[in-house]
């Protein structure tokens, strides 16, 4: 399964559409918050499932703050990350993943791309697609029964 993972679009649906166009074909899009309106638009505009969680800037959104998604034999925690103070460190996020039995965590909030594996737990942050900082990025995650591959890409 090929997954486009985006986060922190903060109103910029055009960059989200660009990331999709650059990543095609994908089987699913995951939006990790601070852009529930963009996730809803992607769902309406594209013929691909969109799974999303709400971020700290998604006031009044109907999306949950976190989800556990099982796919291709993997248990994946989807969260924006702010409730786990991911801008400070990833300790609370790792603890939450352990509580839930997740082997992978997809999170946002920091606006910085992350790909790290610690003690069998894979942590992935696609970065941001909004006009914050120097890099606007997204990730493509490939899930296969043998494992997971992750690629980060910049978008202008």
N, C-alpha and C positions, 0 to 999 in steps of 0.2 A: 504494500500500500504506500502510495506516494502522497505526502501531506505537506501543504503549504502552511507554515506557522508564522503568524504576524501578531503584532501587539502595538499598543500605544500609537494608534493612527491619529488620534486627537482631531477628528474632522476631515482628514485628508483621504477621501475615498479614491482619488485619482492614483495616488501611490500604491494603494492596496490593489487596485485594478492592474497597475503596471507590474507589481510583483506577481500577480496571478498570470498575466500574459507571458512574463519571462519564465515562469515555472511550469507552464502547461506541458504535458497533461498532469493534473493532480486528481486524486480520488476524493479528497476532502480538504477543506480550509479550516484551520483552527485560529480563532482570534482570542487573544489572551487579555482583553480588557482595555479600558480607556479608548473605546471606539465601538460601543454596542450599536450605535446608529449606523456605522459603516458596516458592521457585521450583518445587520438587517438588510442593508442595500445590496451587499454581495449576495446574500441569499436570494433576493428578488431578481437580480440582474444575471446571475450565473447559473448554469445547470450543473451545480456541484454542491454537495451538502456542506453547510457551515455550522461548526460547533463553536460556541463562544461562552466566555465567562465575563462577568462584570468587573470593572476596575474601580478604583477610588474616585474617578472622575465621571463615572457612569451613573449619575444620580437619577433615581427613578426607573432604572432599567429592570426588565423582568428576568434577565439572565441570572443564574446562580453565581455566587462568588467563587465557587470551586466545583469541580466535577472530577469523578474518577471514570476514565474511559478505558474499556478493555478492547483490544484489537490485536490480531495476529499473535495471540498468546502473551501480550504485554499488558501490564496494568499501569496506566498513565494518569498521573495527577495533573489536572489543568487548573491553574490559579493565576490571578494577576500578581500576587506576591506581596502586596503592601501589608496585609495583615500579619505576615511573617517577617516583617522588617528586612526585606531582602537588600535594601540599600546599605545596610550595616554589615550583614554577613548572611550566610545561608544555613546557619545552624538550626533555626526554628523550622525552616522549610524542609530540611533533611529529616528532622524529627517527625514532622507531619507525614511525610512520605512513608517513613517507617511504620507509623501508626496505622496507615491505610494499606500497607503491604504493596506500595507502588515500587516499580523498578525504574520508572522514568518520571521526571517532573518537567513540565513545560510551564514557564512563568515569564512575566514581563516586569513592568514598573520601573526598572532601573534605566531604561533607554540605552543599555549597553548589551551587546551580544555576549553570550556565555555558552560555552560547551565544555563541560567537565564531567569526569566520572570519578566517583569516590566510593569505595567500599561496595561496588556493584550497583550504585545508584547513578543514573545518568541525569544530569541537570542541563536544560537547554533554555536559553532566553534568546529570542530572535532579534532583540534590539527594538528600535522604534522606526516607524515610517514617517513620523512627523518632523517638522523643521526644528529639531532640537540638536544641538551639537553639530559635529562635522559628519557623522555617519548616519545614514538612513539604511536600515537593513531588515532582512527577513531570513527565515530559515526554511529549508526543505528537508523533511525527515522521511526516510524510507524505512518502513517496517517490513521485515521479512521474518519467517520463523527462526532463521539462524541468527538474527540480531537486528541492530538499528544502525543506520548511517545518518549523519547530519552534515549539512552544508549550509554555510552562511553566505549571503550575497548582499552587496550594496546596491542600492537603487538611487537614481538621481531624480 
